[in-house]
């Protein structure tokens, strides 16, 4: 369907900035207009990239959780409940079968996976006094940090080009 | 009563009842830059007396800031009789009959002055003296905040009190995580990782436990004739290490070097601050508290998403704070706690 949604959004932003913004005199409305331009650019980029970005992050996070699960399974049993949770979530399909995933579905996946990673980190923090000096512990913490770095970088790819000029 | 604006007729009736004399609204202006809450400048004629007032209320869906409006009001109230310059606060309104747009609000006097100081961020040499003078004035007022007797003023009644100065940093981290947990819409594994780093790297010494202003510096204080006559924007105030406020200073500690001579910068500013406050603050601890500040930024930026998700407020500014500002908070926290080096 042409124009695509992102192309329509580009038209909306351009029209808004060329014809509407110059006519706005009230200071609060002027300030909000600046915010709106930036947000419309963000929406355009998210239309283009949010699905692939969430998919890439979910794949990356599942791989990281597999490593976390493997480490926890080899520990002294204190992480047994989390190991079951991680196994369960990784056993579920990464994408819906026979239907196209909606953004909401992808986002729910991301949320589920990230909650488990958050709980795993909390459990690792709690165990640090006992096992924090082990090499394997340091390695899994490093692996998690590497995922966190990549995740922030992925988000930046959508945010950074969208926000330009004054914000308010 | 419209949801998004203050109705002059309503205000006139309200102030007539509240002040007990015939009151008319002369001017009503919404401060355009505010993000956390609404600020309205209201000039009234009360039976011949011209009163410049400020009305503060939450956004329709609450505030970006997790602390309540009542908390902000109580800070002003407790500072009325202190050496810290703040606007006289008049009253807090929670009577259902008079709520503006269904929202509670409080009223304070509008102090004559401006947050904007021409040329204060201009790096040309002719403004060096101005910039240093403003910086020193700000440091003097910060010293007043940090040496205030917060216990006698009653701040222990409304703020979490660290058990000792050594526990200032960890108390702050615990408070921020607890605030986030109250409204958290989605997980933040980065925050858990960073909180561990912040606990491991917390300064073991602290000058004292002080009242902290939180947001401070350019745009946050009211100046008149080169003097701060009112310190504003207290919504992030807390009790903790005075170093923390140096991590929040906006633009008022400029680096000024002429002919290889350091005229001003963080080093001279800390020396001057120690002279006027008696408190020793280190640059290393400031760096640490910058990282804590990024955690705080995540808390309030994520809080901005709540009214959008719950449908209680659709103001676009909330969408900006909960997207770009949140991203930068995560990026900066990751950088400060070593995640980007992993």
Interface residues (C-beta under 8 A of the other chain):
Chain A: X27 X28 X30 X31 X32 X35 X36 X38 X39 X42 X111 X114 X115 X117 X118 X121 X122 X125 X128 X142 X144 X145 X146 X148 X149 X151 X152 X155 X156 X159 X162 X163 X167 X168
Chain B: X30 X32 X33 X35 X186 X187 X188 X189 X190 X192 X193 X196 X315 X316 X317 X319 X320 X323 X324 X327 X330 X331 X334 X338 X339 X340 X342
